[in-house]
Amino acid sequence: MQKQKLIPKFFLVVQATYDNFEIGLFDHTGCVDMVKEDKMLASKNFILLLESFLRRNQISLENIAFIAVNQGPGLFSALRSII
């Protein structure tokens, strides 16, 4: 018997504004959930926030097809520190 391959059905969007950074979870119908954090804590908390966010939605990284990153209107340095 051949093992069935998991087909990712979600994607993440990461965005930095002037005040916050946000992570959104989307499927083919639209936004499923979103979380927002102060941009001053972005580099410190991003991995923990992402892990908690995925757990809250009962999703692993294997279920994520891709991660999109918005390039504005926030500062480039805030976005760079998130990634």
PDB file with one MODEL, atoms N, CA, C and O in Angstrom:
MODEL        1
ATOM      1  N   MET A   1       0.840  -1.182   0.000  1.00  0.00           N
ATOM      2  CA  MET A   1       0.000   0.000   0.000  1.00  0.00           C
ATOM      3  C   MET A   1       0.885   1.245   0.000  1.00  0.00           C
ATOM      4  O   MET A   1       1.835   1.343   0.777  1.00  0.00           O
ATOM      5  N   GLN A   2       0.569   2.175  -0.862  1.00  0.00           N
ATOM      6  CA  GLN A   2       1.351   3.396  -0.982  1.00  0.00           C
ATOM      7  C   GLN A   2       0.849   4.433   0.019  1.00  0.00           C
ATOM      8  O   GLN A   2      -0.356   4.617   0.189  1.00  0.00           O
ATOM      9  N   LYS A   3       1.790   5.106   0.678  1.00  0.00           N
ATOM     10  CA  LYS A   3       1.442   6.137   1.650  1.00  0.00           C
ATOM     11  C   LYS A   3       0.880   7.356   0.924  1.00  0.00           C
ATOM     12  O   LYS A   3       1.467   7.844  -0.041  1.00  0.00           O
ATOM     13  N   GLN A   4      -0.267   7.840   1.403  1.00  0.00           N
ATOM     14  CA  GLN A   4      -0.903   8.992   0.766  1.00  0.00           C
ATOM     15  C   GLN A   4      -0.143  10.264   1.121  1.00  0.00           C
ATOM     16  O   GLN A   4       0.195  10.493   2.282  1.00  0.00           O
ATOM     17  N   LYS A   5       0.121  11.081   0.119  1.00  0.00           N
ATOM     18  CA  LYS A   5       0.865  12.316   0.301  1.00  0.00           C
ATOM     19  C   LYS A   5      -0.056  13.421   0.811  1.00  0.00           C
ATOM     20  O   LYS A   5      -1.163  13.609   0.307  1.00  0.00           O
ATOM     21  N   LEU A   6       0.424  14.149   1.824  1.00  0.00           N
ATOM     22  CA  LEU A   6      -0.324  15.268   2.390  1.00  0.00           C
ATOM     23  C   LEU A   6      -0.246  16.461   1.449  1.00  0.00           C
ATOM     24  O   LEU A   6       0.845  16.870   1.050  1.00  0.00           O
ATOM     25  N   ILE A   7      -1.381  17.013   1.099  1.00  0.00           N
ATOM     26  CA  ILE A   7      -1.426  18.193   0.228  1.00  0.00           C
ATOM     27  C   ILE A   7      -1.706  19.416   1.100  1.00  0.00           C
ATOM     28  O   ILE A   7      -2.779  19.516   1.694  1.00  0.00           O
ATOM     29  N   PRO A   8      -0.749  20.351   1.183  1.00  0.00           N
ATOM     30  CA  PRO A   8      -0.964  21.544   1.997  1.00  0.00           C
ATOM     31  C   PRO A   8      -2.174  22.329   1.497  1.00  0.00           C
ATOM     32  O   PRO A   8      -2.364  22.510   0.294  1.00  0.00           O
ATOM     33  N   LYS A   9      -2.983  22.789   2.443  1.00  0.00           N
ATOM     34  CA  LYS A   9      -4.174  23.523   2.041  1.00  0.00           C
ATOM     35  C   LYS A   9      -4.270  24.913   2.666  1.00  0.00           C
ATOM     36  O   LYS A   9      -5.278  25.602   2.510  1.00  0.00           O
ATOM     37  N   PHE A  10      -3.226  25.316   3.368  1.00  0.00           N
ATOM     38  CA  PHE A  10      -3.221  26.627   4.000  1.00  0.00           C
ATOM     39  C   PHE A  10      -1.987  27.410   3.550  1.00  0.00           C
ATOM     40  O   PHE A  10      -1.019  26.837   3.050  1.00  0.00           O
ATOM     41  N   PHE A  11      -2.042  28.724   3.737  1.00  0.00           N
ATOM     42  CA  PHE A  11      -0.842  29.535   3.569  1.00  0.00           C
ATOM     43  C   PHE A  11      -0.831  30.630   4.614  1.00  0.00           C
ATOM     44  O   PHE A  11      -1.877  31.032   5.124  1.00  0.00           O
ATOM     45  N   LEU A  12       0.356  31.108   4.927  1.00  0.00           N
ATOM     46  CA  LEU A  12       0.543  32.162   5.915  1.00  0.00           C
ATOM     47  C   LEU A  12       0.909  33.461   5.217  1.00  0.00           C
ATOM     48  O   LEU A  12       1.580  33.464   4.185  1.00  0.00           O
ATOM     49  N   VAL A  13       0.456  34.560   5.797  1.00  0.00           N
ATOM     50  CA  VAL A  13       0.854  35.885   5.339  1.00  0.00           C
ATOM     51  C   VAL A  13       1.466  36.608   6.527  1.00  0.00           C
ATOM     52  O   VAL A  13       0.869  36.669   7.602  1.00  0.00           O
ATOM     53  N   VAL A  14       2.662  37.155   6.331  1.00  0.00           N
ATOM     54  CA  VAL A  14       3.348  37.919   7.369  1.00  0.00           C
ATOM     55  C   VAL A  14       3.408  39.360   6.893  1.00  0.00           C
ATOM     56  O   VAL A  14       3.791  39.637   5.756  1.00  0.00           O
ATOM     57  N   GLN A  15       3.026  40.271   7.775  1.00  0.00           N
ATOM     58  CA  GLN A  15       2.971  41.684   7.409  1.00  0.00           C
ATOM     59  C   GLN A  15       3.496  42.524   8.561  1.00  0.00           C
ATOM     60  O   GLN A  15       3.221  42.235   9.726  1.00  0.00           O
ATOM     61  N   ALA A  16       4.239  43.544   8.240  1.00  0.00           N
ATOM     62  CA  ALA A  16       4.700  44.503   9.244  1.00  0.00           C
ATOM     63  C   ALA A  16       4.125  45.866   8.891  1.00  0.00           C
ATOM     64  O   ALA A  16       4.252  46.336   7.761  1.00  0.00           O
ATOM     65  N   THR A  17       3.492  46.493   9.875  1.00  0.00           N
ATOM     66  CA  THR A  17       3.025  47.866   9.706  1.00  0.00           C
ATOM     67  C   THR A  17       3.943  48.760  10.521  1.00  0.00           C
ATOM     68  O   THR A  17       4.959  48.293  11.036  1.00  0.00           O
ATOM     69  N   TYR A  18       3.607  50.023  10.647  1.00  0.00           N
ATOM     70  CA  TYR A  18       4.444  50.920  11.435  1.00  0.00           C
ATOM     71  C   TYR A  18       4.416  50.578  12.915  1.00  0.00           C
ATOM     72  O   TYR A  18       5.374  50.873  13.630  1.00  0.00           O
ATOM     73  N   ASP A  19       3.330  49.958  13.396  1.00  0.00           N
ATOM     74  CA  ASP A  19       3.196  49.671  14.816  1.00  0.00           C
ATOM     75  C   ASP A  19       3.226  48.191  15.171  1.00  0.00           C
ATOM     76  O   ASP A  19       3.633  47.839  16.278  1.00  0.00           O
ATOM     77  N   ASN A  20       2.804  47.316  14.261  1.00  0.00           N
ATOM     78  CA  ASN A  20       2.611  45.906  14.578  1.00  0.00           C
ATOM     79  C   ASN A  20       3.203  45.007  13.513  1.00  0.00           C
ATOM     80  O   ASN A  20       3.539  45.446  12.413  1.00  0.00           O
ATOM     81  N   PHE A  21       3.322  43.734  13.866  1.00  0.00           N
ATOM     82  CA  PHE A  21       3.502  42.732  12.839  1.00  0.00           C
ATOM     83  C   PHE A  21       2.356  41.748  13.008  1.00  0.00           C
ATOM     84  O   PHE A  21       1.882  41.503  14.118  1.00  0.00           O
ATOM     85  N   GLU A  22       1.930  41.198  11.904  1.00  0.00           N
ATOM     86  CA  GLU A  22       0.752  40.350  11.885  1.00  0.00           C
ATOM     87  C   GLU A  22       1.039  39.068  11.122  1.00  0.00           C
ATOM     88  O   GLU A  22       1.794  39.054  10.151  1.00  0.00           O
ATOM     89  N   ILE A  23       0.416  37.992  11.586  1.00  0.00           N
ATOM     90  CA  ILE A  23       0.472  36.715  10.884  1.00  0.00           C
ATOM     91  C   ILE A  23      -0.966  36.324  10.596  1.00  0.00           C
ATOM     92  O   ILE A  23      -1.802  36.296  11.498  1.00  0.00           O
ATOM     93  N   GLY A  24      -1.251  36.023   9.338  1.00  0.00           N
ATOM     94  CA  GLY A  24      -2.583  35.585   8.941  1.00  0.00           C
ATOM     95  C   GLY A  24      -2.532  34.177   8.376  1.00  0.00           C
ATOM     96  O   GLY A  24      -1.598  33.817   7.660  1.00  0.00           O
ATOM     97  N   LEU A  25      -3.534  33.390   8.701  1.00  0.00           N
ATOM     98  CA  LEU A  25      -3.668  32.036   8.174  1.00  0.00           C
ATOM     99  C   LEU A  25      -4.829  32.040   7.193  1.00  0.00           C
ATOM    100  O   LEU A  25      -5.935  32.465   7.528  1.00  0.00           O
ATOM    101  N   PHE A  26      -4.572  31.565   5.982  1.00  0.00           N
ATOM    102  CA  PHE A  26      -5.581  31.577   4.927  1.00  0.00           C
ATOM    103  C   PHE A  26      -5.767  30.180   4.354  1.00  0.00           C
ATOM    104  O   PHE A  26      -4.851  29.358   4.340  1.00  0.00           O
ATOM    105  N   ASP A  27      -6.988  29.944   3.883  1.00  0.00           N
ATOM    106  CA  ASP A  27      -7.252  28.767   3.063  1.00  0.00           C
ATOM    107  C   ASP A  27      -7.892  29.255   1.770  1.00  0.00           C
ATOM    108  O   ASP A  27      -7.868  30.454   1.491  1.00  0.00           O
ATOM    109  N   HIS A  28      -8.457  28.364   0.983  1.00  0.00           N
ATOM    110  CA  HIS A  28      -9.010  28.766  -0.317  1.00  0.00           C
ATOM    111  C   HIS A  28     -10.229  29.683  -0.196  1.00  0.00           C
ATOM    112  O   HIS A  28     -10.632  30.300  -1.183  1.00  0.00           O
ATOM    113  N   THR A  29     -10.820  29.783   0.993  1.00  0.00           N
ATOM    114  CA  THR A  29     -12.001  30.637   1.169  1.00  0.00           C
ATOM    115  C   THR A  29     -11.665  32.021   1.713  1.00  0.00           C
ATOM    116  O   THR A  29     -12.485  32.935   1.623  1.00  0.00           O
ATOM    117  N   GLY A  30     -10.461  32.188   2.281  1.00  0.00           N
ATOM    118  CA  GLY A  30     -10.093  33.477   2.848  1.00  0.00           C
ATOM    119  C   GLY A  30      -9.357  33.335   4.162  1.00  0.00           C
ATOM    120  O   GLY A  30      -8.766  32.293   4.446  1.00  0.00           O
ATOM    121  N   CYS A  31      -9.395  34.390   4.964  1.00  0.00           N
ATOM    122  CA  CYS A  31      -8.672  34.426   6.234  1.00  0.00           C
ATOM    123  C   CYS A  31      -9.358  33.533   7.264  1.00  0.00           C
ATOM    124  O   CYS A  31     -10.550  33.681   7.534  1.00  0.00           O
ATOM    125  N   VAL A  32      -8.591  32.609   7.831  1.00  0.00           N
ATOM    126  CA  VAL A  32      -9.101  31.695   8.848  1.00  0.00           C
ATOM    127  C   VAL A  32      -8.864  32.268  10.243  1.00  0.00           C
ATOM    128  O   VAL A  32      -9.724  32.165  11.117  1.00  0.00           O
ATOM    129  N   ASP A  33      -7.690  32.872  10.445  1.00  0.00           N
ATOM    130  CA  ASP A  33      -7.332  33.423  11.748  1.00  0.00           C
ATOM    131  C   ASP A  33      -6.189  34.414  11.555  1.00  0.00           C
ATOM    132  O   ASP A  33      -5.496  34.391  10.537  1.00  0.00           O
ATOM    133  N   MET A  34      -6.002  35.283  12.547  1.00  0.00           N
ATOM    134  CA  MET A  34      -4.953  36.283  12.487  1.00  0.00           C
ATOM    135  C   MET A  34      -4.462  36.577  13.886  1.00  0.00           C
ATOM    136  O   MET A  34      -5.228  36.505  14.847  1.00  0.00           O
ATOM    137  N   VAL A  35      -3.199  36.906  14.006  1.00  0.00           N
ATOM    138  CA  VAL A  35      -2.632  37.311  15.287  1.00  0.00           C
ATOM    139  C   VAL A  35      -1.763  38.543  15.046  1.00  0.00           C
ATOM    140  O   VAL A  35      -1.135  38.681  13.996  1.00  0.00           O
ATOM    141  N   LYS A  36      -1.739  39.435  16.040  1.00  0.00           N
ATOM    142  CA  LYS A  36      -1.023  40.710  15.919  1.00  0.00           C
ATOM    143  C   LYS A  36      -0.126  40.877  17.141  1.00  0.00           C
ATOM    144  O   LYS A  36      -0.510  40.522  18.255  1.00  0.00           O
ATOM    145  N   GLU A  37       1.070  41.417  16.926  1.00  0.00           N
ATOM    146  CA  GLU A  37       2.028  41.649  18.015  1.00  0.00           C
ATOM    147  C   GLU A  37       2.707  42.996  17.786  1.00  0.00           C
ATOM    148  O   GLU A  37       2.858  43.436  16.647  1.00  0.00           O
ATOM    149  N   ASP A  38       3.111  43.639  18.858  1.00  0.00           N
ATOM    150  CA  ASP A  38       3.844  44.901  18.763  1.00  0.00           C
ATOM    151  C   ASP A  38       5.141  44.687  17.993  1.00  0.00           C
ATOM    152  O   ASP A  38       5.855  43.717  18.248  1.00  0.00           O
ATOM    153  N   LYS A  39       5.452  45.573  17.061  1.00  0.00           N
ATOM    154  CA  LYS A  39       6.632  45.378  16.205  1.00  0.00           C
ATOM    155  C   LYS A  39       7.940  45.417  16.995  1.00  0.00           C
ATOM    156  O   LYS A  39       8.947  44.872  16.542  1.00  0.00           O
ATOM    157  N   MET A  40       7.941  46.048  18.157  1.00  0.00           N
ATOM    158  CA  MET A  40       9.143  46.097  18.976  1.00  0.00           C
ATOM    159  C   MET A  40       9.507  44.716  19.523  1.00  0.00           C
ATOM    160  O   MET A  40      10.647  44.484  19.924  1.00  0.00           O
ATOM    161  N   LEU A  41       8.541  43.809  19.539  1.00  0.00           N
ATOM    162  CA  LEU A  41       8.773  42.453  20.032  1.00  0.00           C
ATOM    163  C   LEU A  41       8.898  41.442  18.902  1.00  0.00           C
ATOM    164  O   LEU A  41       8.973  40.238  19.149  1.00  0.00           O
ATOM    165  N   ALA A  42       8.921  41.923  17.666  1.00  0.00           N
ATOM    166  CA  ALA A  42       8.873  41.053  16.493  1.00  0.00           C
ATOM    167  C   ALA A  42       9.985  40.023  16.468  1.00  0.00           C
ATOM    168  O   ALA A  42       9.711  38.826  16.386  1.00  0.00           O
ATOM    169  N   SER A  43      11.219  40.454  16.535  1.00  0.00           N
ATOM    170  CA  SER A  43      12.324  39.503  16.411  1.00  0.00           C
ATOM    171  C   SER A  43      12.411  38.590  17.627  1.00  0.00           C
ATOM    172  O   SER A  43      12.847  37.444  17.515  1.00  0.00           O
ATOM    173  N   LYS A  44      12.005  39.083  18.769  1.00  0.00           N
ATOM    174  CA  LYS A  44      12.070  38.285  19.995  1.00  0.00           C
ATOM    175  C   LYS A  44      10.994  37.204  20.042  1.00  0.00           C
ATOM    176  O   LYS A  44      11.262  36.087  20.484  1.00  0.00           O
ATOM    177  N   ASN A  45       9.785  37.522  19.592  1.00  0.00           N
ATOM    178  CA  ASN A  45       8.642  36.631  19.792  1.00  0.00           C
ATOM    179  C   ASN A  45       8.113  35.938  18.548  1.00  0.00           C
ATOM    180  O   ASN A  45       7.173  35.150  18.651  1.00  0.00           O
ATOM    181  N   PHE A  46       8.680  36.200  17.376  1.00  0.00           N
ATOM    182  CA  PHE A  46       8.074  35.689  16.152  1.00  0.00           C
ATOM    183  C   PHE A  46       7.931  34.168  16.142  1.00  0.00           C
ATOM    184  O   PHE A  46       6.844  33.661  15.866  1.00  0.00           O
ATOM    185  N   ILE A  47       8.988  33.438  16.433  1.00  0.00           N
ATOM    186  CA  ILE A  47       8.940  31.976  16.376  1.00  0.00           C
ATOM    187  C   ILE A  47       7.946  31.438  17.405  1.00  0.00           C
ATOM    188  O   ILE A  47       7.160  30.543  17.095  1.00  0.00           O
ATOM    189  N   LEU A  48       7.974  31.973  18.619  1.00  0.00           N
ATOM    190  CA  LEU A  48       7.038  31.521  19.651  1.00  0.00           C
ATOM    191  C   LEU A  48       5.593  31.851  19.280  1.00  0.00           C
ATOM    192  O   LEU A  48       4.690  31.042  19.494  1.00  0.00           O
ATOM    193  N   LEU A  49       5.386  33.026  18.730  1.00  0.00           N
ATOM    194  CA  LEU A  49       4.050  33.423  18.310  1.00  0.00           C
ATOM    195  C   LEU A  49       3.545  32.542  17.174  1.00  0.00           C
ATOM    196  O   LEU A  49       2.388  32.121  17.182  1.00  0.00           O
ATOM    197  N   LEU A  50       4.399  32.263  16.207  1.00  0.00           N
ATOM    198  CA  LEU A  50       4.023  31.403  15.089  1.00  0.00           C
ATOM    199  C   LEU A  50       3.693  30.001  15.571  1.00  0.00           C
ATOM    200  O   LEU A  50       2.690  29.421  15.156  1.00  0.00           O
ATOM    201  N   GLU A  51       4.523  29.455  16.439  1.00  0.00           N
ATOM    202  CA  GLU A  51       4.290  28.113  16.980  1.00  0.00           C
ATOM    203  C   GLU A  51       2.951  28.051  17.729  1.00  0.00           C
ATOM    204  O   GLU A  51       2.175  27.116  17.532  1.00  0.00           O
ATOM    205  N   SER A  52       2.686  29.024  18.570  1.00  0.00           N
ATOM    206  CA  SER A  52       1.435  29.092  19.324  1.00  0.00           C
ATOM    207  C   SER A  52       0.235  29.262  18.393  1.00  0.00           C
ATOM    208  O   SER A  52      -0.812  28.646  18.596  1.00  0.00           O
ATOM    209  N   PHE A  53       0.398  30.097  17.378  1.00  0.00           N
ATOM    210  CA  PHE A  53      -0.659  30.367  16.403  1.00  0.00           C
ATOM    211  C   PHE A  53      -1.034  29.098  15.633  1.00  0.00           C
ATOM    212  O   PHE A  53      -2.216  28.799  15.460  1.00  0.00           O
ATOM    213  N   LEU A  54      -0.032  28.361  15.176  1.00  0.00           N
ATOM    214  CA  LEU A  54      -0.300  27.116  14.456  1.00  0.00           C
ATOM    215  C   LEU A  54      -0.946  26.082  15.369  1.00  0.00           C
ATOM    216  O   LEU A  54      -1.866  25.377  14.955  1.00  0.00           O
ATOM    217  N   ARG A  55      -0.472  25.988  16.603  1.00  0.00           N
ATOM    218  CA  ARG A  55      -1.057  25.053  17.568  1.00  0.00           C
ATOM    219  C   ARG A  55      -2.524  25.410  17.852  1.00  0.00           C
ATOM    220  O   ARG A  55      -3.380  24.529  17.931  1.00  0.00           O
ATOM    221  N   ARG A  56      -2.798  26.692  18.001  1.00  0.00           N
ATOM    222  CA  ARG A  56      -4.165  27.156  18.255  1.00  0.00           C
ATOM    223  C   ARG A  56      -5.114  26.741  17.139  1.00  0.00           C
ATOM    224  O   ARG A  56      -6.290  26.464  17.377  1.00  0.00           O
ATOM    225  N   ASN A  57      -4.589  26.703  15.917  1.00  0.00           N
ATOM    226  CA  ASN A  57      -5.405  26.320  14.763  1.00  0.00           C
ATOM    227  C   ASN A  57      -5.258  24.842  14.396  1.00  0.00           C
ATOM    228  O   ASN A  57      -5.786  24.393  13.380  1.00  0.00           O
ATOM    229  N   GLN A  58      -4.540  24.097  15.228  1.00  0.00           N
ATOM    230  CA  GLN A  58      -4.324  22.658  15.045  1.00  0.00           C
ATOM    231  C   GLN A  58      -3.729  22.350  13.664  1.00  0.00           C
ATOM    232  O   GLN A  58      -4.196  21.469  12.942  1.00  0.00           O
ATOM    233  N   ILE A  59      -2.687  23.108  13.331  1.00  0.00           N
ATOM    234  CA  ILE A  59      -2.027  22.982  12.032  1.00  0.00           C
ATOM    235  C   ILE A  59      -0.522  22.866  12.261  1.00  0.00           C
ATOM    236  O   ILE A  59       0.030  23.523  13.143  1.00  0.00           O
ATOM    237  N   SER A  60       0.128  22.039  11.472  1.00  0.00           N
ATOM    238  CA  SER A  60       1.587  21.962  11.510  1.00  0.00           C
ATOM    239  C   SER A  60       2.139  22.632  10.257  1.00  0.00           C
ATOM    240  O   SER A  60       1.391  22.942   9.329  1.00  0.00           O
ATOM    241  N   LEU A  61       3.431  22.849  10.236  1.00  0.00           N
ATOM    242  CA  LEU A  61       4.053  23.463   9.061  1.00  0.00           C
ATOM    243  C   LEU A  61       3.879  22.611   7.812  1.00  0.00           C
ATOM    244  O   LEU A  61       3.919  23.136   6.699  1.00  0.00           O
ATOM    245  N   GLU A  62       3.688  21.317   7.976  1.00  0.00           N
ATOM    246  CA  GLU A  62       3.451  20.437   6.832  1.00  0.00           C
ATOM    247  C   GLU A  62       2.163  20.794   6.087  1.00  0.00           C
ATOM    248  O   GLU A  62       2.018  20.475   4.907  1.00  0.00           O
ATOM    249  N   ASN A  63       1.222  21.460   6.782  1.00  0.00           N
ATOM    250  CA  ASN A  63      -0.044  21.859   6.172  1.00  0.00           C
ATOM    251  C   ASN A  63       0.037  23.213   5.471  1.00  0.00           C
ATOM    252  O   ASN A  63      -0.947  23.671   4.891  1.00  0.00           O
ATOM    253  N   ILE A  64       1.201  23.853   5.522  1.00  0.00           N
ATOM    254  CA  ILE A  64       1.374  25.180   4.938  1.00  0.00           C
ATOM    255  C   ILE A  64       2.005  25.046   3.552  1.00  0.00           C
ATOM    256  O   ILE A  64       3.106  24.514   3.408  1.00  0.00           O
ATOM    257  N   ALA A  65       1.296  25.534   2.538  1.00  0.00           N
ATOM    258  CA  ALA A  65       1.795  25.449   1.164  1.00  0.00           C
ATOM    259  C   ALA A  65       2.893  26.482   0.909  1.00  0.00           C
ATOM    260  O   ALA A  65       3.891  26.183   0.252  1.00  0.00           O
ATOM    261  N   PHE A  66       2.705  27.706   1.432  1.00  0.00           N
ATOM    262  CA  PHE A  66       3.702  28.757   1.246  1.00  0.00           C
ATOM    263  C   PHE A  66       3.484  29.857   2.268  1.00  0.00           C
ATOM    264  O   PHE A  66       2.446  29.920   2.926  1.00  0.00           O
ATOM    265  N   ILE A  67       4.478  30.721   2.387  1.00  0.00           N
ATOM    266  CA  ILE A  67       4.400  31.882   3.273  1.00  0.00           C
ATOM    267  C   ILE A  67       4.606  33.124   2.413  1.00  0.00           C
ATOM    268  O   ILE A  67       5.620  33.254   1.727  1.00  0.00           O
ATOM    269  N   ALA A  68       3.641  34.029   2.456  1.00  0.00           N
ATOM    270  CA  ALA A  68       3.721  35.288   1.712  1.00  0.00           C
ATOM    271  C   ALA A  68       4.124  36.397   2.680  1.00  0.00           C
ATOM    272  O   ALA A  68       3.721  36.397   3.843  1.00  0.00           O
ATOM    273  N   VAL A  69       4.911  37.328   2.192  1.00  0.00           N
ATOM    274  CA  VAL A  69       5.365  38.448   3.013  1.00  0.00           C
ATOM    275  C   VAL A  69       4.998  39.747   2.311  1.00  0.00           C
ATOM    276  O   VAL A  69       5.339  39.958   1.147  1.00  0.00           O
ATOM    277  N   ASN A  70       4.298  40.611   3.034  1.00  0.00           N
ATOM    278  CA  ASN A  70       3.904  41.913   2.504  1.00  0.00           C
ATOM    279  C   ASN A  70       5.080  42.870   2.666  1.00  0.00           C
ATOM    280  O   ASN A  70       5.711  42.891   3.723  1.00  0.00           O
ATOM    281  N   GLN A  71       5.380  43.650   1.656  1.00  0.00           N
ATOM    282  CA  GLN A  71       6.530  44.540   1.710  1.00  0.00           C
ATOM    283  C   GLN A  71       6.225  45.956   2.196  1.00  0.00           C
ATOM    284  O   GLN A  71       7.115  46.807   2.180  1.00  0.00           O
ATOM    285  N   GLY A  72       5.031  46.223   2.614  1.00  0.00           N
ATOM    286  CA  GLY A  72       4.761  47.581   3.097  1.00  0.00           C
ATOM    287  C   GLY A  72       3.374  47.703   3.682  1.00  0.00           C
ATOM    288  O   GLY A  72       2.583  46.768   3.563  1.00  0.00           O
ATOM    289  N   PRO A  73       3.055  48.779   4.288  1.00  0.00           N
ATOM    290  CA  PRO A  73       3.704  50.085   4.290  1.00  0.00           C
ATOM    291  C   PRO A  73       4.703  50.274   5.423  1.00  0.00           C
ATOM    292  O   PRO A  73       5.278  51.356   5.544  1.00  0.00           O
ATOM    293  N   GLY A  74       4.931  49.270   6.253  1.00  0.00           N
ATOM    294  CA  GLY A  74       5.831  49.420   7.395  1.00  0.00           C
ATOM    295  C   GLY A  74       7.286  49.561   6.991  1.00  0.00           C
ATOM    296  O   GLY A  74       7.637  49.490   5.813  1.00  0.00           O
ATOM    297  N   LEU A  75       8.108  49.760   7.981  1.00  0.00           N
ATOM    298  CA  LEU A  75       9.531  49.932   7.751  1.00  0.00           C
ATOM    299  C   LEU A  75      10.176  48.621   7.326  1.00  0.00           C
ATOM    300  O   LEU A  75       9.829  47.558   7.840  1.00  0.00           O
ATOM    301  N   PHE A  76      11.103  48.694   6.399  1.00  0.00           N
ATOM    302  CA  PHE A  76      11.786  47.507   5.899  1.00  0.00           C
ATOM    303  C   PHE A  76      12.532  46.798   7.022  1.00  0.00           C
ATOM    304  O   PHE A  76      12.558  45.568   7.055  1.00  0.00           O
ATOM    305  N   SER A  77      13.142  47.546   7.947  1.00  0.00           N
ATOM    306  CA  SER A  77      13.915  46.928   9.022  1.00  0.00           C
ATOM    307  C   SER A  77      13.019  46.095   9.951  1.00  0.00           C
ATOM    308  O   SER A  77      13.463  45.074  10.476  1.00  0.00           O
ATOM    309  N   ALA A  78      11.776  46.512  10.157  1.00  0.00           N
ATOM    310  CA  ALA A  78      10.850  45.723  10.993  1.00  0.00           C
ATOM    311  C   ALA A  78      10.519  44.417  10.302  1.00  0.00           C
ATOM    312  O   ALA A  78      10.530  43.359  10.932  1.00  0.00           O
ATOM    313  N   LEU A  79      10.231  44.477   9.041  1.00  0.00           N
ATOM    314  CA  LEU A  79       9.913  43.267   8.275  1.00  0.00           C
ATOM    315  C   LEU A  79      11.126  42.338   8.208  1.00  0.00           C
ATOM    316  O   LEU A  79      10.992  41.123   8.354  1.00  0.00           O
ATOM    317  N   ARG A  80      12.290  42.906   7.991  1.00  0.00           N
ATOM    318  CA  ARG A  80      13.520  42.112   7.923  1.00  0.00           C
ATOM    319  C   ARG A  80      13.783  41.399   9.251  1.00  0.00           C
ATOM    320  O   ARG A  80      14.227  40.251   9.256  1.00  0.00           O
ATOM    321  N   SER A  81      13.515  42.065  10.376  1.00  0.00           N
ATOM    322  CA  SER A  81      13.757  41.429  11.671  1.00  0.00           C
ATOM    323  C   SER A  81      12.769  40.294  11.942  1.00  0.00           C
ATOM    324  O   SER A  81      13.092  39.354  12.669  1.00  0.00           O
ATOM    325  N   ILE A  82      11.590  40.374  11.374  1.00  0.00           N
ATOM    326  CA  ILE A  82      10.607  39.295  11.527  1.00  0.00           C
ATOM    327  C   ILE A  82      11.076  38.065  10.794  1.00  0.00           C
ATOM    328  O   ILE A  82      11.002  36.950  11.312  1.00  0.00           O
ATOM    329  N   ILE A  83      11.564  38.272   9.577  1.00  0.00           N
ATOM    330  CA  ILE A  83      11.955  37.143   8.742  1.00  0.00           C
ATOM    331  C   ILE A  83      13.324  36.666   9.134  1.00  0.00           C
ATOM    332  O   ILE A  83      13.838  35.715   8.545  1.00  0.00           O
TER     333      ILE A  83
ENDMDL
END
